[in-house]
Amino acid sequence: ASPNLLAPEIRPIRDRAISGSSMRAHMRSHWLLLWGFLLPVLLWLAAVGFLWWKRNLAPSESQLKLRSLQETVRASLKKASKNTSSGGTDFYDSLAAALMASASIALGRNASGLTTEERSRALHECTGIRSAGNDFEELLESIDYGRYAPGGEAQKSREALVEQVKHMCDTLMKKGRCWR
């Protein structure tokens, strides 16, 4: 062989024997390939699981509305209990809001959109209590009377009114079965 005068540093390529490090690199690429095949399958299973959860376990719109109405009843009763001493319009407004929300829970629809007779009849049908509609309307009238009466009511009668409203709300929410 004649010496290479133009590029003395260029040598022919030699074949190297396979060593352990190249085997590890091969195994690493094997695991990457395996994950490349498994990842779409896992994503598909996750999507199917989410859809199953959404259909079977996630709260429905009616359950969310029911929770919202229950929170409205609790907040209104708490506000009314807090404003018992003042007896202003906030007190009576919160009592009326609690009553209407509990009637909406019992009826499964907006109770304020019904006439007095419709609401009374629907409360009787949904609770199974014959006097539920009449008691509800009488309580609502006493709230309106307290709100618009010129002298207002005494604090003891306001506390009694809060207890009556709490009892009516509990009755309507426990006995009302038209929602479910």
C-alpha positions in Angstrom: 0.0 0.0 0.0 1.3 3.4 -0.9 1.3 6.1 1.7 -1.5 8.7 1.5 0.3 11.9 0.8 -2.8 14.2 0.7 -4.4 13.2 4.0 -2.1 11.1 6.2 -4.6 11.1 9.1 -7.4 9.5 7.2 -7.6 5.8 7.9 -10.0 3.1 6.8 -13.0 2.4 8.9 -12.7 -0.5 11.3 -15.5 -2.7 12.4 -15.9 -2.7 16.2 -17.2 -5.6 18.1 -20.5 -5.2 19.9 -20.0 -4.2 23.5 -22.3 -4.0 26.5 -23.0 -0.3 26.3 -24.5 -0.7 22.8 -26.7 -3.4 24.2 -28.0 -1.1 26.9 -28.8 1.5 24.2 -30.7 -1.1 22.3 -32.7 -2.1 25.4 -33.5 1.5 26.1 -34.9 2.1 22.6 -36.9 -1.1 23.0 -38.6 0.3 26.1 -39.3 3.6 24.3 -40.9 1.6 21.5 -43.0 -0.3 24.0 -44.2 2.9 25.6 -44.9 4.3 22.2 -47.3 1.4 21.6 -48.8 1.4 25.1 -49.4 5.2 25.4 -52.3 5.4 22.9 -53.9 2.3 24.5 -53.6 3.9 28.0 -55.0 7.2 26.8 -57.9 5.4 25.2 -58.7 3.5 28.4 -58.5 6.7 30.4 -61.0 8.4 28.0 -63.4 5.4 28.3 -63.0 5.5 32.1 -63.8 9.2 32.2 -66.9 8.8 30.1 -68.1 5.9 32.3 -67.5 8.1 35.4 -69.3 11.0 33.8 -72.3 8.9 32.9 -72.6 6.8 36.1 -70.9 8.7 39.0 -70.8 12.4 38.2 -73.6 14.4 39.7 -76.4 15.2 37.3 -77.8 18.7 36.6 -80.8 18.0 38.8 -78.5 16.9 41.7 -76.5 20.1 41.3 -79.6 22.2 41.3 -80.9 20.3 44.4 -77.6 21.0 46.2 -77.8 24.7 45.2 -81.3 25.0 46.6 -80.3 23.3 49.8 -77.4 25.7 50.2 -79.9 28.6 49.6 -82.2 27.3 52.3 -79.3 27.0 54.8 -77.9 30.4 54.0 -81.3 32.1 54.2 -82.1 30.6 57.5 -78.7 31.5 58.9 -79.2 35.1 57.7 -82.7 35.2 59.2 -81.5 33.9 62.5 -78.7 36.6 62.5 -81.2 39.4 61.7 -83.8 38.3 64.3 -83.2 41.2 66.6 -83.4 43.9 63.8 -86.5 42.6 62.1 -85.8 44.6 59.0 -86.8 43.6 55.4 -83.6 41.5 55.2 -85.0 39.2 57.9 -88.4 38.7 56.1 -86.8 38.4 52.7 -84.4 35.7 53.9 -87.3 33.8 55.5 -89.4 34.0 52.3 -86.4 32.9 50.2 -85.8 29.9 52.5 -89.5 28.9 52.2 -89.6 29.2 48.4 -86.3 27.3 48.0 -87.6 24.5 50.2 -90.9 24.4 48.3 -88.9 24.2 45.1 -86.9 21.3 46.5 -90.2 19.5 47.4 -91.8 20.2 44.1 -88.9 19.7 41.8 -89.6 23.0 40.0 -89.6 26.7 40.7 -92.3 27.3 43.3 -92.3 31.0 42.9 -93.7 30.7 39.4 -96.9 29.0 40.5 -100.1 30.5 41.7 -101.2 30.1 45.3 -103.7 27.4 44.4 -101.3 25.5 42.2 -98.5 25.6 44.7 -100.9 24.5 47.5 -102.2 21.6 45.5 -98.7 20.6 44.3 -97.3 20.7 47.9 -100.2 18.4 49.0 -99.5 16.0 46.2 -95.7 15.9 46.6 -95.5 15.7 50.4 -98.6 13.6 51.1 -99.5 15.9 53.9 -103.0 17.2 53.5 -102.4 20.6 55.2 -98.9 21.2 53.8 -100.0 23.6 51.1 -102.3 25.5 53.5 -99.7 25.7 56.2 -97.1 26.9 53.7 -99.4 29.7 52.4 -100.3 30.8 55.9 -96.6 31.0 56.9 -95.9 32.9 53.7 -98.7 35.3 54.6 -97.5 35.8 58.1 -94.0 36.7 56.7 -95.6 39.2 54.4 -97.7 40.6 57.2 -94.5 41.0 59.4 -92.7 42.6 56.5 -95.4 45.2 55.6 -97.0 45.8 59.1 -96.5 49.3 60.3 -95.5 48.5 63.9 -93.6 45.3 63.1 -93.5 42.2 65.4 -91.9 41.7 68.7 -88.6 39.8 68.8 -90.2 36.7 70.4 -92.7 36.4 67.6 -89.8 36.8 65.1 -87.9 34.0 66.8 -91.1 31.8 66.7 -91.5 32.7 63.1 -87.9 31.5 62.4 -88.6 28.2 64.2 -91.9 27.7 62.2 -90.0 28.4 58.9 -87.2 25.9 59.9 -89.8 23.3 60.8 -91.7 23.8 57.5 -88.4 23.7 55.5 -87.4 20.5 57.2 -90.8 19.0 56.5 -90.8 20.0 52.9 -87.3 18.8 52.2 -87.8 15.4 53.9 -91.3 14.7 52.7 -91.1 16.2 49.2 -90.8 13.4 46.7 -91.6 15.0 43.4 -87.9 15.9 42.8 -86.5 12.4 42.8 
